[in-house]
Amino acid sequence: MLNAFLNLNKPTGITAHDCISQVRKLVNQKKVGHSGTLDPMATGVLPIALGNCTRLLRFLPAGKAYKATVRFGITTNTDDTEGEILRQQSCPDLKLKDIEQLLPQFQGTIQQRPPAFSAIQVNGVRLYDLARAGLPVEAPIRTVEVYKIAVLGWRSSDFPELDLEISCGTGTYIRAIARDLGEILGCGATLSGLERTFSNGFAIANSTTFAEIAQTTDQEYKSLIAPDVALQNLEIIDLIPDSAKRWMQGQILNSDQFINQFINQESEDFLPNNYRRVYSQSQFLGIGEVQDQQRLAPVVVLPVTIKP
């Protein structure tokens, strides 16, 4: 069984679930998962976990980046061009300068109303199930982080299009930014294109396609990413073999058993109740949690054999 990550470049027209199904067939194993979702229209980075790495998905670094295209003069029920058109009015007089002065409103810590067609659950029901059933949808307002929003391109026409570069935190809906921008301008807008260029530490420049995975032979997948390489956002604890064996058996180690094995323990980033990559003799063992700088508890223990 393969135990690694894949940086998949998702094509348009399929769901993240479809991607998992295809990867399962290509690598011939059932245990496959993904981090974050992408709408069928969207393309770009979709982090894939194989085998035991599915247990490590939640420890990947945060942060996402997109290239988005917003089309003005059109509103839809899904806030992208895949949905039903609700209103359409040409706006040939719309100017880029009118939009640029509004963009700072969408940067920083902002309040956002997710699209009605989204996977968010309200009372245990996903919003898109309510929307598809024709039921009223009240998406809860959420606080999200947008680190950067910048103009990449502008095309004037009856239905002008704006290309944006957006860096943001988890849970941010780019479709909602397009919709809200159109609402403020009074002409309406929807998302007409989306590419995720970065997600959870994976960049589009290093991504791989289904075709590239299919061309490999004998399971020599050059695009595989070792689990500990993908988790370099976490500091390291290196245990001596005896302590490592006890930790892998589920024991919590006291400070006298591991404190001298910290790497960068004097770093300002060292915080109590934080996760660490755990090693023994250069072998990655899993994820541990440092509790009150006094104990190391096992969180995810990988099925590996400690070297003698």
C-alpha positions, 0 to 999 in steps of 0.5 A: 500500500502506498503511504504518501501525498499527491499534489493533484492538478484537478481538471474542470468538470468533475468533483473532488469525489470523482478525483478520489475515485480516479486516483483509487483506480490509478494507484489500485488502492481503496484508502484515498482521501483529500484536503479541501474541496473544489467545485466541478468548474474549478481547476488546480491544486487538490491535495490527495492522501494515500494510505495512512496519510489520510490520518495526517490530512488535518495536520497539513499547513493552512492557506490557499491561493486562487486565480479567479475570474469575475463576470459582471452583469450576471447573477446566478443561484450558485454564484458561478456560471454553472448555475441558473441565471437569475438576472442579466443586465449589460454594464459596458460603462463599468470601469476598473477604477470603480472596482479597485477602490472597493477591493480593500473591503474584501481584504483582511478579517471579513464577514462572509455569507457562503453561497446557498449552494455550498457544503456547509451544514445547518442543523445537520443538512448541507445547504446545497441539499436544501437549495436543490429541494427548493427550500429557503436557505439561510447561510450563516455569516462566517468570519474568514481571512483574506490575506491578499486580493489583487487585480491580474487583468480586466476586459471591458465589454457588455459583461466585463470580466476581472481577473483576481489573485486571492490568498486566503484562509480556510473556509473562504468562498471565492464565489461569495467575493464575486457575488458581493462585489457585484452587489456593491456595484449594483450590476451583479456579478458571478464567478466565471473561472477559478484555479486554485494555485496553492493549498495546504503547502502544495503549489500548482507548479509542482502538481501532477495530472491524472495522465502523468499518474497513469503513465507510471509503471511498477508503482514508481510514482515520481510525484509521490510526496513523503508524509513528513515532507508535506508536514514541514510546518510542524517542528520535530521531536527526535526520540531515542529508540527506547522512548520511541517504542513506548510512545508508539505503544500509546504511552505518554512520555514525561519531559525527562524522556524527551525534552533533550530531544527537541529540535529548535525547542528555544524557537519562539514558535514553540508553544504548549499543546502543539503538534510535532513530527516525531522521529527516531533515528531519522525514521518518521513515526507519526504526530505527537502533541506537546502538552504543557511542555511537560508531556508528549502524547501520541496522536497519530502513530504510523505502523512502522518498525523501530530500528534497533 
